[in-house]
């Protein structure tokens, strides 16, 4: 039976990536006193963009960390209903090691969100169709944050949304088709909405755990009822976990490595193999064309093609097994049964909403990695630890993700299968460094309204 989504209660980031809103700015902030934070919520409520049909020039979303929800006055017995990963936070030492945020990527080196700086309690996400309009609305936000006594403000401007990420590859192509959204009507395969928004059945046909509270604690009946019929009210319903990470991309370092690794034996540059090797690391050509469909040359006509599998490339001769996109979504390559493999892969899908930034001061550029999930451990953390950072992914040895993977002191290896002999590129340096991050919760509108009236 089809699931009906409550679009008016879900924030819009679930339904759209605001690609028509090419300009964006993100604001991290610390909540000082609960009344000020709740006053901010009162001001935000009529301005938050929902998942209902939308054609405005500006969109605004708000999310909070566990510390932010506590600062707003949400009782501990409600906060404990959230996932342990969310409550502990991304900078928890065990979580940092698990995610590969160590050494130069460790939280002690972060620009924001780390232990040395102010707490990351909240996140405002502002999108606009025009740069002047973005700055005008951002100025309004600054004024309201100041009026509400909000401190620890870090503004993170994104660059104008384009077709490529900083390494030069077309990005944002592979997204899950979610049951209940308009695109699902034309799709052969969909992922249940409960994989990304709480209160709906997930891929296992279950409701993911979420914070419930007695109906007596909601005398104004602002929250929605628990859909299981328990009689409790559901604070988590229509909300999503939001992963936000600032990932600095060392673009020159990446292309220097590719240049060196693609030289001929006489030291001359092989420009065609240079592009091909970079594409092997990504799994797509710069245009976005997938290697499994066009292994020998770029094909811009296939730039947005996401309709492919790996069943005809089991050894990775077209798209290496360790390529970035093959790790991030292995599709049908996890076992001998393609259908079972697709089902397994769907348990770990991410709804990505990333934006690039830079070049900033010092020439720094990178990605604000943003994704929505219903289960932090099974989705984001599993992909990060078990697929991207695993040196033994799918039978490899000493190969972490060639783009984003963590490296040891001697770097790692990238294996390119070939006949008659594979080729192993050694000593990959760190191409991506974590510069900030936090786990947020993107609440439903009912939950935001409930928090705004706490203390009255």
C-alpha positions in Angstrom: 0.0 0.0 0.0 1.3 3.4 -0.9 2.5 5.6 1.9 1.2 9.2 2.0 3.7 11.7 3.1 2.8 14.7 5.2 4.5 17.3 2.9 3.2 20.3 4.9 5.0 19.0 8.0 8.3 17.8 6.4 11.0 20.4 5.7 11.6 20.9 2.0 15.2 19.6 1.9 13.8 16.1 1.9 11.8 16.7 -1.3 14.3 18.8 -3.2 17.9 19.9 -3.4 17.0 23.5 -4.4 18.9 23.2 -7.7 17.0 26.2 -9.0 18.3 28.1 -6.0 21.9 28.3 -7.2 23.1 30.5 -4.2 23.3 29.2 -0.7 24.7 30.1 2.7 24.8 28.0 5.9 25.0 29.3 9.4 26.2 27.4 12.4 25.3 28.9 15.8 25.3 28.4 19.6 22.2 28.8 21.7 22.9 30.8 24.8 19.6 30.9 26.8 16.6 28.8 26.0 14.1 31.8 25.8 16.3 33.4 23.1 16.5 30.1 21.1 12.7 29.6 21.3 12.1 33.2 20.3 14.3 32.5 17.2 12.1 29.4 16.5 8.9 31.6 16.7 10.4 33.9 14.1 11.5 31.1 11.9 8.3 29.1 11.9 6.4 31.0 9.2 9.6 31.3 7.1 10.6 27.6 6.9 10.1 26.0 3.5 8.2 22.7 3.6 8.1 19.8 1.2 4.8 20.9 -0.2 4.9 22.2 -3.8 7.1 25.3 -3.9 8.0 28.0 -6.3 9.5 30.7 -4.1 12.8 32.6 -4.7 14.1 31.9 -1.2 14.1 28.7 0.9 15.0 28.3 4.6 15.6 25.2 6.7 16.6 24.8 10.3 18.2 21.9 12.2 19.6 21.2 15.7 22.2 19.0 17.3 21.4 17.1 20.5 23.1 19.8 22.5 21.0 22.4 20.7 17.7 20.6 21.5 18.8 20.4 25.2 19.6 24.1 25.2 16.1 24.8 23.8 14.7 23.0 26.8 13.7 19.6 25.3 13.7 17.2 28.3 16.4 14.6 28.6 13.9 11.7 28.5 12.9 12.9 25.0 16.5 13.5 23.8 17.4 9.9 24.8 14.9 8.7 22.3 17.2 9.8 19.5 19.9 7.5 18.1 23.0 7.1 20.1 25.2 8.4 17.3 23.2 11.6 17.2 23.4 12.0 21.0 27.1 11.3 21.2 27.9 13.6 18.3 30.4 13.4 15.5 33.3 14.5 17.7 32.9 11.7 20.2 36.4 10.0 20.2 35.0 6.6 19.2 32.9 8.1 16.5 35.8 10.1 15.1 38.0 7.0 14.8 35.1 5.1 13.2 34.6 7.8 10.7 38.3 8.3 9.9 38.4 11.8 11.4 41.9 11.4 12.8 45.3 13.2 12.4 44.9 16.2 10.1 41.1 15.5 9.9 40.7 15.2 13.6 38.1 17.4 15.4 41.0 19.3 17.2 41.9 20.7 13.7 38.4 21.7 12.7 37.4 25.3 11.8 34.0 24.8 13.5 32.2 22.0 15.5 35.3 20.8 17.2 36.0 20.7 21.0 38.1 23.9 20.9 35.3 26.1 19.5 31.8 27.1 20.5 29.2 24.3 20.5 27.4 23.7 17.2 23.8 23.8 18.5 21.9 24.8 15.3 22.1 25.1 11.6 20.3 27.5 9.3 20.3 26.7 5.6 19.4 29.6 3.3 18.9 29.2 -0.5 18.1 31.8 -3.1 17.8 32.3 -6.8 19.8 35.5 -6.8 23.0 36.5 -5.0 21.6 39.9 -3.9 18.5 38.3 -2.5 20.6 35.7 -0.6 22.7 38.5 1.0 19.5 40.5 1.9 17.9 37.5 3.6 21.2 36.5 5.3 21.4 40.0 6.7 17.9 39.5 8.1 19.0 36.2 9.7 22.0 37.9 11.3 19.8 40.6 12.8 17.4 38.1 14.2 20.2 35.9 15.6 21.6 39.0 17.4 18.2 40.0 18.7 17.7 36.4 20.1 21.0 36.5 21.9 22.5 33.8 19.7 26.3 33.5 19.7 29.1 31.4 18.2 28.0 32.2 14.7 29.9 30.7 11.8 28.8 31.6 8.3 29.6 29.1 5.5 29.0 30.6 2.0 28.6 28.1 -0.8 29.8 28.9 -4.3 27.2 29.3 -7.1 25.8 25.9 -7.9 27.4 24.5 -11.1 27.8 21.2 -12.9 31.1 20.1 -11.3 32.7 19.7 -7.9 36.2 21.1 -7.2 38.1 18.1 -8.7 36.4 18.9 -12.0 33.8 16.1 -12.2 30.1 16.3 -12.8 28.4 15.6 -9.4 25.0 15.0 -7.8 23.9 12.4 -10.4 23.1 9.3 -8.3 20.2 9.8 -5.9 17.7 7.3 -4.6 14.2 7.6 -6.0 12.0 7.8 -3.0 8.5 6.3 -2.8 5.9 8.9 -2.3 7.8 11.7 -4.2 6.7 12.7 -7.8 9.7 11.0 -9.5 8.7 7.6 -8.1 5.7 7.4 -10.5 8.1 6.9 -13.4 10.7 4.7 -11.6 11.2 1.0 -11.8 12.9 0.9 -8.4 12.3 3.0 -5.4 13.5 3.3 -1.8 10.9 3.6 1.0 10.5 7.1 2.4 11.2 5.8 5.9 14.9 5.4 5.0 15.2 9.2 5.1 12.3 10.6 7.1 11.1 9.2 10.5 7.7 7.9 11.2 7.3 5.9 7.9 8.2 2.3 7.1 11.8 1.8 6.1 13.4 -0.8 3.8 12.8 -3.5 6.4 9.1 -2.6 6.7 9.7 -1.2 10.2 9.5 2.2 11.8 13.0 3.4 12.8 13.3 4.3 16.5 12.5 7.9 17.3 11.7 10.0 20.4 8.2 9.5 21.8 6.6 11.2 24.8 3.4 10.8 26.8 0.5 12.7 25.3 0.1 14.4 28.7 3.3 16.3 27.9 1.7 17.8 24.8 -1.5 19.5 26.3 -1.8 21.8 23.2 -1.7 18.7 20.9 1.0 20.2 18.7 2.7 16.9 18.0 1.5 14.1 15.8 0.4 10.8 17.3 2.6 7.7 17.3 1.5 5.9 14.1 1.8 2.5 15.9 -1.2 3.5 18.1 0.7 3.4 21.4 -1.1 6.6 22.6 2.2 8.5 22.8 3.0 11.5 20.7 5.8 11.4 18.1 8.5 14.1 18.3 10.5 12.5 15.6 7.8 12.0 13.0 8.5 13.9 9.7 12.1 14.7 10.8 15.4 13.4 9.4 18.9 13.1 10.6 21.1 15.5 8.8 24.8 14.9 8.4 26.8 18.1 7.7 30.6 17.9 7.0 32.9 20.5 5.6 35.4 18.6 3.4 38.4 20.5 2.0 39.5 19.1 -1.3 43.2 19.4 -2.1 42.7 19.9 -5.9 46.3 20.6 -6.9 47.5 17.6 -4.8 45.0 15.3 -6.6 46.1 16.4 -10.1 49.8 16.3 -9.2 49.4 12.7 -8.2 47.4 11.8 -11.3 50.1 13.6 -13.4 52.9 11.6 -11.8 51.0 8.3 -12.0 50.1 8.7 -15.6 53.5 9.5 -17.0 55.1 7.2 -19.7 58.2 5.3 -18.8 60.3 8.0 -20.5 58.8 10.6 -18.2 56.6 12.3 -20.8 53.0 13.2 -20.0 50.2 10.9 -21.4 47.3 13.3 -21.4 44.7 10.7 -22.4 45.7 8.3 -19.7 45.8 11.2 -17.2 42.1 11.8 -17.7 41.4 8.1 -17.9 43.2 7.4 -14.6 41.3 10.2 -12.8 38.0 8.8 -14.2 39.0 5.3 -12.9 39.4 6.8 -9.5 36.0 8.4 -9.6 34.1 5.8 -11.6 32.8 8.4 -14.1 34.3 10.6 -16.7 34.5 14.3 -16.1 31.2 14.8 -17.9 29.6 12.3 -15.6 29.3 9.5 -18.1 29.7 6.1 -16.2 32.7 4.0 -17.0 30.6 0.8 -17.1 28.8 2.2 -20.2 31.7 3.9 -21.9 35.0 2.5 -20.5 37.4 3.8 -23.2 36.3 7.4 -23.7 34.2 10.2 -22.3 30.6 10.4 -23.7 28.9 13.7 -22.6 25.6 12.4 -24.0 25.6 10.0 -21.0 26.4 12.8 -18.5 23.4 12.2 -16.2 23.1 8.5 -16.8 22.4 6.6 -13.6 20.7 3.6 -15.1 23.5 1.0 -14.9 24.7 -2.0 -12.9 28.0 -3.8 -12.4 26.8 -7.4 -13.3 28.7 -7.3 -16.6 31.9 -5.9 -15.0 32.5 -8.2 -12.0 36.3 -7.9 -12.1 36.2 -4.1 -12.5 37.8 -4.0 -15.9 35.6 -1.1 -16.9 35.0 0.6 -13.5 37.5 -0.5 -10.9 36.1 -2.2 -7.8 37.6 0.5 -5.6 36.4 3.5 -7.6 34.6 6.1 -5.5 31.1 5.7 -7.0 31.3 1.9 -6.8 32.1 2.1 -3.1 29.5 4.7 -2.3 26.8 2.7 -4.0 27.8 -0.9 -5.0 24.5 -1.5 -6.6 24.4 -5.2 -7.7 28.1 -6.0 -7.0 27.9 -7.2 -3.4 27.2 -10.8 -4.1 26.3 -13.4 -6.7 22.6 -12.6 -6.7 22.1 -9.1 -8.3 18.6 -8.7 -6.9 19.7 -9.5 -3.3 22.7 -7.2 -3.8 20.5 -4.3 -4.8 18.3 -4.9 -1.8 21.4 -4.9 0.4 22.7 -1.7 -1.2 19.4 0.0 -0.7 19.8 -0.4 3.1 22.7 2.1 3.0 21.5 4.8 0.6 22.0 8.5 1.4 19.9 11.4 0.2 22.7 13.9 -0.7 22.2 17.6 -0.7 25.9 18.8 -1.0 27.1 22.2 -2.1 30.6 23.2 -3.1 32.6 26.1 -1.7 35.6 28.2 -2.5 38.1 29.1 -3.6 38.3 30.8 -0.3 41.1 32.5 1.5 44.4 30.7 0.7 42.8 29.1 -2.3 40.8 26.5 -0.3 37.9 24.8 -1.8 35.8 21.8 -1.1 32.4 20.4 -0.4 29.8 20.9 2.2 28.8 17.3 2.4 25.1 17.2 3.4 22.9 14.1 3.5 19.6 13.0 5.1 19.1 9.6 6.6 16.7 7.8 8.9 19.4 5.7 10.5 22.9 7.2 11.1 24.6 4.0 11.9 23.2 1.8 9.1 23.4 4.5 6.4 26.0 7.3 6.7 28.4 5.7 9.2 28.2 2.3 7.5 29.0 3.8 4.1 31.8 6.0 5.5 33.5 3.2 7.5 32.7 0.0 5.8 32.7 1.1 2.1 34.7 4.3 1.7 37.4 3.9 4.4 37.7 0.1 4.3 41.2 -1.0 2.9 39.7 -4.4 2.1 36.5 -3.4 0.4 35.1 -6.2 -1.8 38.3 -8.2 -1.8 40.8 -5.4 -2.2 44.0 -5.0 -0.1 45.3 -1.7 1.3 42.9 0.3 -0.9 40.7 2.9 0.7 38.5 5.2 -1.3 40.8 6.9 -3.9 39.2 10.3 -3.4 37.9 10.6 0.1 39.5 7.7 2.0 41.7 8.0 5.1 45.4 7.3 4.5 48.1 6.0 6.8 51.5 7.6 6.9 52.6 5.9 3.7 49.4 6.5 1.9 47.3 3.7 0.4 47.0 2.0 -3.0 44.6 2.3 -5.9 44.2 -0.9 -7.9 43.2 -0.8 -11.6 42.2 -4.2 -12.9 43.5 -5.0 -16.3 44.4 -7.9 -18.6 46.8 -9.6 -18.4 48.0 -7.9 -15.2 46.4 -5.4 -12.9 48.2 -2.1 -12.1 48.6 -0.8 -8.5 49.2 2.9 -7.9 51.0 3.3 -4.6 51.3 6.1 -2.1 48.0 8.0 -2.6 48.2 11.0 -0.3 45.2 12.6 1.5 43.1 14.4 -1.1 40.2 15.3 1.2 40.4 16.7 4.8 37.6 17.1 7.2 37.4 20.8 8.4 34.2 20.7 10.4 31.1 18.7 11.0 28.1 17.7 13.2 25.1 15.5 13.3 21.9 17.5 13.2 18.2 16.7 13.4 15.9 18.4 10.8 12.6 18.4 12.7 9.1 18.3 11.3 7.2 21.6 11.6 5.0 20.1 14.4 8.1 19.4 16.4 9.5 22.9 15.9 6.2 24.4 17.0 6.3 22.2 20.1 9.8 23.3 21.1 9.0 26.9 20.4 6.2 26.9 23.1 8.3 25.0 25.8 8.5 26.9 29.0 5.1 28.7 28.6 
